[in-house]
Amino acid sequence: MLNAPALTILLPLKHYHHTYLRKAVNSIIGQTCPYWSMLVIVDAEKVSTFKGLLQQDLTNSRISMIENEGRQLAGKLNTGMRHARTSFVAILAGDDMWSPDAVAVLSEHISNFPAIDFFHSSRIFIDENDRPISSIYYSRESFGLEDFLSASPVKYLLCWRREKALSFGGMDESLNSVGVDDFDFPWSMAERGATFMAIKEPLYLARDHRDGFRLTTHLPLSVHIQEIERIMRKHGASEARIRMRIRAAKKGYLRQCLYRSPFDKWLKEMLGYDPRRGGKASLNAGREQPSRSFGYTRDAT
C-alpha cells in the first residue's frame, strides 16, 4: 500500500443520531489501512453544531469539515467531490458503518484495476445494536443500462472515479435526495460509459432503525413515488415501465414509509405519533434495500 490516501470518504450530514454518528466515524478511524481522508459536508447553519459534535475527530489531520456549496444531498456530495484531493471518493452515511478492512480492500482494487471507474461492494444490514439482521447482499457482477429500469443494480458501498463524475457535473442537484446517489447517479455514470466492478466482500454495514430521521421511513410515500418517476423519465423510461417500477417498490422497500402523504405526516405529528413504533413489521419484508441514513438517511431505489 502506498503511504498516501487512495480515496476520500464523503460524509454528508444533516439530521443525526449521536450514537450512530459516533459509530460511523469510528468505523473509519479504526480502519486496518490508515491511508484515507474524510470530508464531512454540512450546511452553513449546521457547521457549529457538527463542529461541537465532532470536535475531537476534527483534530485528526485526515478529517476535515466543509460547507455545502450546492442543493440538498446531491449538493453535499458534489461539494465533497470538488474538494477531494484523491482520484476516488466513496460515501459513508451518517448512521451506517464500513467494515474494518473496507479502505484496504478498496485501495487494493483501485491499484489493481486502473481501468475501473466505479466499484460497488456487497453489504449487510444491521440493527440498532450493530447486530446483523440479514445475510450478505452480494454485489451484482454484470448488468446493462436496461437493468436500471427495474431497480438500481449498483448498491452501497459506492466508490467512484471523481474526475469521471465531475466531467458531467456530478450528481443531479435538481433531484430531491431520493435515489440521487444510488439510482440516478450510477445510471448516469453508466450512460456515459463508466466501467463498473463488483466487490464481493461486504464492506458496507447499513443500519435499519427507527431512532431518527431516515429518507425511506420519514419522507411520505407520495414524495418517494414522485422522485422515482422524475428519475425514470429523465432517463427515458416509458410510462408503463415507470408504473411497473412503482408497483414493485410499493410491495418492497416502500412498505417502510411511515406516512402516505405530506398531510398524513402533518396529521400524525399533530397527534403525537411515535415513528419508533411504526413500520416494524416491514423491517425485514420485501427488502430491496432498507433505508440508508445520511444523517440524512437512506433513500432506497
KOLZA-54926 format. One record per residue (C-alpha): residue in one letter; residue number from 1; x, y, z. Coordinates in steps of 0.02 Angstrom, whole numbers, padded with zeros to 5 digits, m for minus. Layout:
aa:i:xx:yy:zz
a:NUM:X:Y:Z .
...
//
This chain:
aa:i:xx:yy:zz
m:1:00000:00000:00000 .
l:2:00063:00173:m00042 .
n:3:00081:00294:00103 .
a:4:m00048:00412:00029 .
p:5:m00238:00404:00028 .
a:6:m00313:00309:m00117 .
l:7:m00484:00380:m00083 .
t:8:m00582:00513:00010 .
i:9:m00734:00465:00113 .
l:10:m00879:00586:00094 .
l:11:m00989:00602:00249 .
p:12:m01139:00715:00212 .
l:13:m01234:00765:00368 .
k:14:m01400:00848:00407 .
h:15:m01507:00755:00534 .
y:16:m01409:00644:00651 .
h:17:m01418:00517:00791 .
h:18:m01273:00548:00909 .
t:19:m01231:00366:00946 .
y:20:m01244:00309:00766 .
l:21:m01142:00457:00703 .
r:22:m01007:00416:00830 .
k:23:m01003:00235:00769 .
a:24:m00998:00288:00587 .
v:25:m00846:00399:00613 .
n:26:m00760:00270:00723 .
s:27:m00782:00139:00587 .
i:28:m00667:00245:00479 .
i:29:m00543:00294:00614 .
g:30:m00524:00109:00656 .
q:31:m00485:00052:00478 .
t:32:m00347:m00077:00461 .
c:33:m00272:00031:00322 .
p:34:m00235:00209:00382 .
y:35:m00218:00286:00209 .
w:36:m00382:00378:00191 .
s:37:m00451:00553:00208 .
m:38:m00627:00606:00254 .
l:39:m00731:00760:00213 .
v:40:m00881:00798:00322 .
i:41:m01001:00906:00221 .
v:42:m01135:01008:00311 .
d:43:m01246:01158:00277 .
a:44:m01179:01326:00336 .
e:45:m01305:01343:00476 .
k:46:m01254:01172:00546 .
v:47:m01066:01198:00549 .
s:48:m01057:01249:00732 .
t:49:m01169:01104:00784 .
f:50:m01065:00972:00697 .
k:51:m00900:01052:00746 .
g:52:m00955:01030:00925 .
l:53:m01009:00850:00899 .
l:54:m00851:00803:00805 .
q:55:m00729:00915:00896 .
q:56:m00607:00778:00941 .
d:57:m00616:00696:00770 .
l:58:m00576:00858:00681 .
t:59:m00407:00863:00767 .
n:60:m00363:00713:00657 .
s:61:m00268:00780:00507 .
r:62:m00361:00659:00393 .
i:63:m00533:00730:00436 .
s:64:m00597:00900:00378 .
m:65:m00766:00987:00381 .
i:66:m00826:01093:00235 .
e:67:m00985:01190:00198 .
n:68:m01110:01130:00070 .
e:69:m01098:01232:m00090 .
g:70:m01249:01156:m00175 .
r:71:m01426:01092:m00152 .
q:72:m01479:00951:m00037 .
l:73:m01390:00783:m00034 .
a:74:m01326:00794:m00213 .
g:75:m01253:00964:m00175 .
k:76:m01159:00898:m00024 .
l:77:m01085:00753:m00122 .
n:78:m01038:00866:m00269 .
t:79:m00956:00986:m00146 .
g:80:m00857:00842:m00074 .
m:81:m00803:00784:m00247 .
r:82:m00740:00957:m00293 .
h:83:m00640:00975:m00132 .
a:84:m00568:00799:m00128 .
r:85:m00385:00777:m00174 .
t:86:m00390:00593:m00218 .
s:87:m00438:00508:m00381 .
f:88:m00578:00409:m00299 .
v:89:m00714:00456:m00175 .
a:90:m00839:00350:m00080 .
i:91:m00991:00382:00030 .
l:92:m01025:00342:00212 .
a:93:m01200:00379:00277 .
g:94:m01212:00459:00449 .
d:95:m01275:00307:00542 .
d:96:m01204:00166:00439 .
m:97:m01030:00092:00455 .
w:98:m00890:00025:00347 .
s:99:m00812:m00144:00383 .
p:100:m00639:m00128:00464 .
d:101:m00549:m00182:00304 .
a:102:m00651:m00075:00183 .
v:103:m00513:00051:00145 .
a:104:m00385:m00087:00121 .
v:105:m00497:m00182:00001 .
l:106:m00547:m00027:m00097 .
s:107:m00367:00035:m00107 .
e:108:m00310:m00134:m00172 .
h:109:m00444:m00135:m00306 .
i:110:m00407:00043:m00358 .
s:111:m00224:m00003:m00378 .
n:112:m00251:m00170:m00464 .
f:113:m00389:m00117:m00584 .
p:114:m00342:00054:m00654 .
a:115:m00471:00045:m00794 .
i:116:m00619:00035:m00675 .
d:117:m00718:00194:m00639 .
f:118:m00845:00131:m00513 .
f:119:m00828:m00001:m00377 .
h:120:m00979:m00064:m00279 .
s:121:m00971:m00190:m00138 .
s:122:m01083:m00317:m00056 .
r:123:m01171:m00263:00104 .
i:124:m01252:m00323:00264 .
f:125:m01395:m00244:00360 .
i:126:m01377:m00216:00547 .
d:127:m01496:m00162:00685 .
e:128:m01487:m00027:00817 .
n:129:m01359:m00129:00915 .
d:130:m01246:m00172:00766 .
r:131:m01314:m00349:00755 .
p:132:m01333:m00421:00579 .
i:133:m01515:m00437:00526 .
s:134:m01481:m00503:00352 .
s:135:m01369:m00620:00258 .
i:136:m01244:m00545:00136 .
y:137:m01324:m00449:m00008 .
y:138:m01196:m00484:m00142 .
s:139:m01148:m00350:m00266 .
r:140:m01203:m00382:m00444 .
e:141:m01062:m00430:m00561 .
s:142:m01139:m00384:m00728 .
f:143:m01283:m00278:m00790 .
g:144:m01338:m00166:m00932 .
l:145:m01424:00002:m00944 .
e:146:m01593:m00083:m00960 .
d:147:m01572:m00158:m00786 .
f:148:m01591:00013:m00708 .
l:149:m01772:00014:m00768 .
s:150:m01815:m00119:m00639 .
a:151:m01701:m00066:m00495 .
s:152:m01527:00001:m00472 .
p:153:m01402:m00142:m00493 .
v:154:m01270:m00037:m00403 .
k:155:m01284:m00030:m00213 .
y:156:m01179:00030:m00068 .
l:157:m01032:00035:m00039 .
l:158:m01012:00158:m00184 .
c:159:m00836:00212:m00235 .
w:160:m00805:00303:m00399 .
r:161:m00680:00399:m00501 .
r:162:m00701:00582:m00456 .
e:163:m00645:00653:m00624 .
k:164:m00769:00544:m00720 .
a:165:m00915:00605:m00614 .
l:166:m00867:00787:m00619 .
s:167:m00849:00780:m00810 .
f:168:m01039:00788:m00823 .
g:169:m01074:00890:m00667 .
g:170:m01083:00750:m00538 .
m:171:m01247:00713:m00452 .
d:172:m01407:00795:m00510 .
e:173:m01447:00935:m00389 .
s:174:m01620:00960:m00463 .
l:175:m01672:00797:m00380 .
n:176:m01736:00796:m00202 .
s:177:m01617:00672:m00118 .
v:178:m01722:00516:m00152 .
g:179:m01620:00400:m00262 .
v:180:m01499:00535:m00314 .
d:181:m01347:00438:m00251 .
d:182:m01380:00254:m00283 .
f:183:m01505:00258:m00427 .
d:184:m01489:00411:m00537 .
f:185:m01302:00435:m00514 .
p:186:m01238:00261:m00561 .
w:187:m01366:00260:m00703 .
s:188:m01292:00424:m00766 .
m:189:m01115:00357:m00748 .
a:190:m01162:00200:m00846 .
e:191:m01242:00304:m00984 .
r:192:m01076:00395:m01002 .
g:193:m00975:00237:m01022 .
a:194:m00910:00213:m00845 .
t:195:m00836:00042:m00809 .
f:196:m00902:m00048:m00654 .
m:197:m00832:m00185:m00543 .
a:198:m00921:m00280:m00405 .
i:199:m00825:m00314:m00244 .
k:200:m00886:m00473:m00161 .
e:201:m00830:m00429:00015 .
p:202:m00972:m00350:00118 .
l:203:m00886:m00184:00151 .
y:204:m01044:m00087:00197 .
l:205:m01148:m00107:00355 .
a:206:m01316:m00023:00327 .
r:207:m01413:00015:00486 .
d:208:m01600:m00012:00487 .
h:209:m01681:00082:00632 .
r:210:m01823:00195:00686 .
d:211:m01724:00304:00806 .
g:212:m01707:00456:00695 .
f:213:m01750:00535:00529 .
r:214:m01722:00425:00378 .
l:215:m01771:00460:00199 .
t:216:m01854:00293:00169 .
t:217:m01960:00295:00325 .
h:218:m01992:00479:00360 .
l:219:m02022:00552:00187 .
p:220:m02203:00522:00134 .
l:221:m02239:00383:00010 .
s:222:m02306:00509:m00115 .
v:223:m02139:00601:m00115 .
h:224:m02042:00440:m00149 .
i:225:m02157:00397:m00293 .
q:226:m02140:00570:m00367 .
e:227:m01950:00565:m00362 .
i:228:m01938:00390:m00436 .
e:229:m02049:00448:m00579 .
r:230:m01938:00600:m00608 .
i:231:m01779:00497:m00615 .
m:232:m01852:00368:m00733 .
r:233:m01925:00498:m00851 .
k:234:m01757:00586:m00852 .
h:235:m01678:00426:m00918 .
g:236:m01812:00396:m01049 .
a:237:m01914:00260:m00965 .
s:238:m02088:00228:m01034 .
e:239:m02240:00262:m00927 .
a:240:m02276:00075:m00924 .
r:241:m02103:00037:m00854 .
i:242:m02123:00175:m00726 .
r:243:m02288:00102:m00666 .
m:244:m02208:m00070:m00651 .
r:245:m02065:00004:m00550 .
i:246:m02182:00095:m00432 .
r:247:m02287:m00061:m00403 .
a:248:m02133:m00163:m00360 .
a:249:m02066:m00028:m00244 .
k:250:m02232:m00014:m00151 .
k:251:m02230:m00202:m00122 .
g:252:m02048:m00194:m00066 .
y:253:m01947:m00063:00025 .
l:254:m02079:00073:00017 .
r:255:m02180:m00029:00141 .
q:256:m02065:00053:00268 .
c:257:m02139:00226:00236 .
l:258:m02221:00293:00393 .
y:259:m02329:00422:00303 .
r:260:m02439:00413:00149 .
s:261:m02430:00597:00104 .
p:262:m02371:00764:00174 .
f:263:m02544:00790:00250 .
d:264:m02538:00618:00332 .
k:265:m02367:00661:00404 .
w:266:m02431:00828:00472 .
l:267:m02583:00746:00549 .
k:268:m02485:00606:00633 .
e:269:m02359:00730:00702 .
m:270:m02501:00837:00771 .
l:271:m02573:00683:00856 .
g:272:m02404:00639:00935 .
y:273:m02368:00487:00827 .
d:274:m02207:00398:00880 .
p:275:m02109:00343:00723 .
r:276:m02013:00216:00826 .
r:277:m02173:00114:00842 .
g:278:m02214:00118:00657 .
g:279:m02160:00009:00513 .
k:280:m02077:m00125:00618 .
a:281:m02170:m00263:00528 .
s:282:m02088:m00213:00365 .
l:283:m01909:m00205:00426 .
n:284:m01868:m00375:00352 .
a:285:m02004:m00382:00221 .
g:286:m01979:m00354:00035 .
r:287:m01812:m00276:00071 .
e:288:m01741:m00222:m00094 .
q:289:m01633:m00107:00010 .
p:290:m01679:m00045:00183 .
s:291:m01653:00135:00211 .
r:292:m01483:00213:00224 .
s:293:m01458:00360:00334 .
f:294:m01353:00506:00299 .
g:295:m01392:00592:00450 .
y:296:m01497:00613:00301 .
t:297:m01536:00448:00277 .
r:298:m01567:00305:00165 .
d:299:m01659:00326:00006 .
a:300:m01688:00156:m00066 .
t:301:m01714:00134:m00251 .
//
